Amino acid sequence: MIDDLDTTPELHDLLRFTLTCMGLGIPPERVVGDLRYGLEELRQRGSLPLRDMARIRARVDERPDDEHQDGEWVRGYTAGYTAAWAGAVLRLLEMRDIEVPKEVFRLLHLCPDPDTLTRCLDRAITVDTAEELFTPGPDHTQPNTP
């Protein structure tokens, strides 16, 4: 199924679990739901790149235009995924009544890295200004800027 992907042991475990569940007769919609949940968990932990997650999802969903590694669906999925994370960061800041300057808005929406956007979402819970999303905090970590 994913012979052209460089896979991690965690992904191999997830795939073995998925195949075992299918072999035990668990309804396919539950198995696929658990697989998607597992893929997202691996992506958020940094064990699985977004592009690989999208490629696996394209194959599982049997997307006809994604016979090759980076078909239209994979590109659209990754673009939509990063846009959703950027939107989540902005929504959290909005709910906290933190004004977002145009420069920060632009940085978030142009950011192609879901790991950076995940760190921004985590930081959006505690920052006092939107600019702090991209400045080193007390833990001395800084999200990668695009």
N, C-alpha and C positions, 0 to 999 in steps of 0.2 A: 504493500500500500504506500509506503513512504520510503522506498529504497534509495531515492536520490537525496534524502535529507541527512545531514549530520545530526544524529539523535543523541540525546543524553540518557543516562540510566533511568532518570525519572520518567522520561517519555516512554521508554521501553516498558517500564512498570505499568504505566497508564494503559498502554496498548495491550499488554498481557491481561490486565484486569478487564478491559473492554471485551476482549475475545473470550475470556472465561465466562463473563456475564452472558454473552451471546450464546455460548455453548450450553449454559444452564437453562436457557429458555426465557430469560428475562425479556420483557417486551422491548422491541427495538427502540421505541421512542424514549424509554427510560435510559437505555444504554447510551444512546446518542447524547441525551441530555447530560448524563454523567461525564461522558467524554468531553463535551464542550466545557463543562465546569472545570474539569481537570486541566484542559488546555489553558484556560484563562488563569487558573492558579499558577501553573508553570510559567506563563508569560509574566505575571506580576512578580514572581520570585526571581525573574531574570534567567530562568533555566531554558526558556524557549523564545526565540525571537518572534516578533509579531508576524513577519513575513512567512515564517515556517508555520505558525499557527493558522494563518489564512490559507496557506497551501493545503494543510491537512483538512481544514474545514471544507475547502473546495472539492477535495476528493471524496470526503465522507458524504457531502451533499450531492455528489456526482454532477458537478457543474460542467456542462459540455464544452464551454469555451476555455476551460482551464486545463487542457491537455498538457500544456507546457507550464513551466514553473511560475511564470508571472503573467498569467492571463488577465483579462479585463476585470474579472470578478475579484481576483486577489488584490489587484491595484485599488479597486474601489473599496474593498473591505478595509484595507490598511488605511486608506485616506479617511474613510468614515469613522474608523476606530479612533484615530488620533484626533479628529475633529470632535468626537464625542467627549474624549478626555479633556480637551481644551475647554469645551463647553461646560463640563462639570466643575472645572476649576473656577471659571468665571461665575457660574451660578452660586457656588459656595461663597465667593467673595461678595457677590451681590446680596446674598442672604445675611451676611455679616455687616452690611452697609459700608463696605470698603470700595472706594472709588477706583476704577481701573483706567489708567491713562492709555491713550492710543498706542503708545510704544509697547506696553505690556500686553495689551490685547493682540497686537501684531506678533510679538514674540511667541505667545501661546498658540496662535493659529498657524504660524509658519513652522512650528516645531514638529519635525518628523519622528522624533524619538519617544515612544510610549513610556520608556523608563523615566525619562526626564519629566514627562507630564504626570506620571504617577507620583514622583517626588514633589512636584508642584501642588498636586491635590493634597498630599499629606501636609505640606507646609501651609496651605491655604486655611487650614483649621486654626493655626496659631499666629499667623503674621498680623501686623498692625497696618501695613500698607501693601499694595499690590507689588511694588518694586522689590519687596523683601523676598518674593518668590525666587528671584534670581540673584540674591546676594547671600554670602555665607552667613549662616545662623550660628547659634551657640555651639552646635555640634561640628562647626567648621566644614560643612558640606555645602556644595553649591550645585544646583542642577546645571546640566550642560545647556548652554544657550545655542539656538540654531544658528 
